[in-house]
């Protein structure tokens, strides 16, 4: 999962794709309608999703790993409603990240993970899960002629 170009912008709803950076702001594209716009650093704060982690008792779990776990476990443990009781949200999140630090991971953080997952699933799941396909070398391909030949001794 590649969250490198996915950012959250304060004051704007949803998540956005980073197109270019400027000294005084960012050029972003909305995943919802594809509209591009310039956002100033004077008015907005930017949070790349790749820099977000979930606190655990031992380390920090990367957000892309958490979103992958949510996606793989969606059949067994469906997403709770955003306005569900905090106990239900916490119990669901324990199935995703069992050792998350309950003192430092707040209910609003869990709600945000659910919001971001549903948004990405609707608008950008294919883009963030693209993998570069490596062309396999044919079996009858000749070895590189510049490779070292074993010396005869």
C-alpha positions in Angstrom: 0.0 0.0 0.0 1.4 3.4 -1.0 0.2 6.3 1.0 3.1 8.6 -0.1 1.0 11.1 -2.0 -2.2 11.0 0.1 -2.6 13.9 2.4 -5.2 15.3 4.8 -5.6 19.1 4.7 -7.0 21.1 7.6 -10.2 23.0 6.6 -10.9 20.7 3.6 -13.0 17.6 3.8 -11.8 14.3 2.7 -8.3 13.2 1.5 -6.4 14.6 -1.3 -3.6 13.5 -3.7 -0.4 15.6 -3.7 0.4 16.8 -7.2 3.2 19.3 -6.6 4.9 21.4 -3.9 5.5 25.1 -4.1 7.5 27.3 -1.6 4.2 28.8 -0.4 1.8 25.8 -0.6 0.8 22.6 -2.3 -1.1 21.8 -5.5 -3.6 19.0 -4.6 -6.2 17.0 -6.4 -9.5 15.9 -4.8 -10.2 12.2 -4.9 -13.9 12.9 -5.0 -14.2 15.1 -8.0 -10.7 15.3 -9.5 -10.6 19.1 -9.0 -7.1 20.5 -8.6 -6.4 23.5 -6.4 -3.6 25.3 -4.7 -3.7 25.5 -0.9 -1.5 27.9 1.0 0.7 27.0 3.9 -0.5 30.2 5.6 -4.1 29.0 5.9 -3.8 25.2 6.1 -1.9 22.4 7.8 -0.9 19.3 5.8 -0.6 15.7 7.2 0.7 13.0 4.9 -1.0 9.7 5.7 2.4 7.9 5.4 3.6 9.8 8.5 0.7 8.7 10.7 1.1 5.8 13.1 -1.0 4.1 15.8 0.6 3.9 19.2 1.1 0.4 20.6 2.7 -0.6 23.9 6.0 -1.6 22.2 6.2 0.5 19.0 4.2 2.5 16.5 2.0 0.6 13.9 2.1 2.3 10.5 -1.2 3.5 9.2 -0.8 1.6 5.9 -0.4 -1.7 7.9 -3.5 -0.8 10.0 -5.6 -0.1 6.8 -4.4 -3.4 5.3 -5.5 -5.3 8.4 -8.8 -3.5 8.3 -9.3 -4.6 4.7 -8.3 -8.2 5.3 -10.5 -8.6 8.4 -13.5 -6.8 7.1 -15.3 -10.1 6.4 -14.9 -11.4 10.0 -15.3 -8.0 11.8 -17.3 -5.5 9.8 -16.8 -1.8 10.3 -18.7 -0.3 13.2 -20.8 2.9 12.7 -18.9 6.1 13.4 -21.3 7.2 16.1 -21.3 3.8 17.8 -20.5 3.5 21.5 -16.9 4.0 22.4 -16.8 0.5 24.0 -17.9 -1.0 20.7 -15.3 1.0 18.7 -12.5 0.1 21.1 -13.5 -3.6 21.0 -13.5 -3.5 17.2 -10.1 -1.8 17.1 -8.6 -4.4 19.4 -9.3 -7.0 16.7 -7.3 -4.9 14.3 -4.4 -3.7 16.4 -4.6 -5.9 19.5 -1.8 -4.2 21.4 -2.7 -0.5 20.8 -2.1 1.8 23.6 -5.5 2.6 25.0 -4.3 5.7 26.8 -2.8 7.3 23.8 -5.1 6.1 21.0 -8.4 8.0 21.6 -11.8 7.1 20.3 -11.6 10.0 17.8 -8.5 8.4 16.4 -10.4 5.2 15.8 -13.2 7.1 14.2 -10.7 8.8 11.9 -9.2 5.4 10.8 -12.7 4.2 10.0 -13.4 7.4 8.0 -10.2 7.3 6.1 -10.6 3.6 5.3 -14.1 4.1 3.9 -13.0 7.2 2.0 -10.0 5.5 0.5 -12.0 2.3 -0.3 -14.6 4.4 -2.2 -12.3 6.8 -4.1 -8.7 5.7 -4.2 -8.2 2.1 -3.2 -6.8 1.0 -6.6 -4.4 3.9 -6.7 -2.8 3.2 -3.3 -2.6 -0.5 -3.9 -0.9 -0.3 -7.3 2.2 -2.5 -7.6 4.8 -2.2 -10.2 4.8 -5.3 -12.3 8.2 -6.7 -12.9 8.6 -8.4 -16.3 9.8 -11.9 -15.7 12.9 -12.9 -17.8 12.2 -15.7 -20.3 13.7 -19.1 -19.3 15.6 -19.3 -22.6 17.3 -15.9 -22.2 21.0 -15.8 -22.7 23.1 -14.9 -19.6 24.8 -11.5 -19.6 28.0 -11.7 -21.7 29.8 -9.3 -19.3 29.3 -11.6 -16.3 32.4 -13.1 -14.8 33.3 -16.5 -16.2 34.6 -19.0 -13.7 38.4 -19.3 -14.0 39.9 -22.5 -15.0 42.7 -23.6 -12.6 
